[in-house]
Amino acid sequence: MRRQMLATLATAFLSVSFGAAAAPDAQQQQATQRLHEAKQKLAAAEKAKGEERQKLMSEHMKIMGETMGKMREMKPREDMTPQQQKEWIDEHQKLMQTMMDQMMSEHHMLMMGCK
């Protein structure tokens, strides 16, 4: 009975440990937050006109540039298991896709402004 209870506790502990490892790390969480802020600026710029639009677009571009620089420097921790590294890379790719989507939206807005 005691072995069974220890085995159950060990299984529960390991599942919690691996579940927590799959979450984005602190740098990825910060990048996600910054991309969310940039998306809000872009949405506000879409609704704005004139100088206000230019100001918001400039702020959006600044956030994107800073975030891109930080994301270039990000690397998975060396003590990660291969599975944790894969999950980290998957999360990083999601962040990069979010960034690319925003940059395309920004580009389309700028192109529409030139017409």
C-alpha positions in Angstrom: 0.0 0.0 0.0 2.8 2.4 0.9 4.6 1.7 -2.4 1.5 2.4 -4.3 1.0 5.7 -2.6 4.7 6.7 -3.2 4.4 5.7 -6.8 1.2 7.8 -7.2 2.9 10.8 -5.5 6.0 10.4 -7.7 3.8 10.3 -10.8 1.8 13.4 -9.8 5.0 15.3 -9.0 6.6 14.4 -12.3 3.5 15.4 -14.3 3.4 18.7 -12.5 7.1 19.3 -13.1 6.9 18.5 -16.9 3.7 20.5 -17.2 5.4 23.6 -15.8 8.4 23.1 -18.1 6.2 23.4 -21.1 5.2 27.0 -20.2 7.0 29.8 -21.9 10.1 31.0 -20.0 10.4 34.5 -18.6 11.9 36.0 -21.7 9.2 34.5 -23.9 6.5 35.8 -21.6 8.0 39.3 -21.7 8.2 39.1 -25.5 4.5 38.0 -25.6 3.6 41.0 -23.5 5.5 43.4 -25.6 3.9 42.0 -28.8 0.5 42.4 -27.2 1.3 46.1 -26.5 2.5 46.6 -30.1 -0.6 45.0 -31.4 -2.7 47.5 -29.3 -0.7 50.4 -30.8 -1.2 49.1 -34.3 -4.9 48.7 -33.7 -5.1 52.3 -32.4 -3.1 53.5 -35.4 -5.6 51.9 -37.8 -8.3 54.0 -36.3 -6.3 57.2 -36.0 -5.6 59.9 -38.6 -2.7 62.3 -39.3 -0.1 63.0 -36.7 -1.7 60.7 -34.1 -1.5 57.8 -36.6 2.2 58.6 -37.3 3.0 58.8 -33.6 1.3 55.4 -32.9 3.0 53.8 -35.9 6.3 55.1 -34.7 5.7 53.6 -31.2 4.6 50.3 -32.7 7.8 50.2 -34.9 10.0 51.0 -31.8 8.4 48.2 -29.7 8.8 45.7 -32.6 12.4 46.7 -33.1 13.2 46.3 -29.4 11.4 43.0 -29.2 13.1 41.6 -32.4 16.5 42.4 -30.9 15.7 40.6 -27.7 14.3 37.6 -29.5 17.4 37.3 -31.6 19.4 36.9 -28.4 17.1 34.3 -26.9 18.3 30.8 -26.6 17.0 27.7 -24.8 18.7 27.0 -21.5 21.5 24.4 -21.7 20.1 22.3 -18.9 16.9 21.6 -20.9 15.9 18.1 -22.0 15.4 17.6 -25.7 11.6 17.7 -25.2 11.9 21.0 -23.3 14.1 22.4 -26.0 11.5 21.4 -28.6 8.7 23.1 -26.7 10.9 26.2 -26.2 11.6 26.3 -29.9 7.9 25.8 -30.7 7.0 28.7 -28.5 9.7 30.9 -30.0 8.4 30.1 -33.5 4.9 31.1 -32.4 6.3 34.4 -31.2 8.2 35.0 -34.5 5.0 34.3 -36.4 3.1 36.8 -34.3 5.8 39.3 -35.0 5.7 38.6 -38.8 1.9 39.0 -38.8 2.1 42.3 -37.1 4.9 43.5 -39.5 2.8 42.5 -42.5 -0.2 44.5 -41.0 2.1 47.4 -40.4 3.4 47.2 -44.0 -0.1 47.1 -45.5 -1.1 50.2 -43.4 1.9 52.0 -44.6 1.3 51.1 -48.2 -2.3 52.2 -48.0 -1.1 55.5 -46.7 1.0 56.0 -49.8 -1.9 55.7 -52.2 
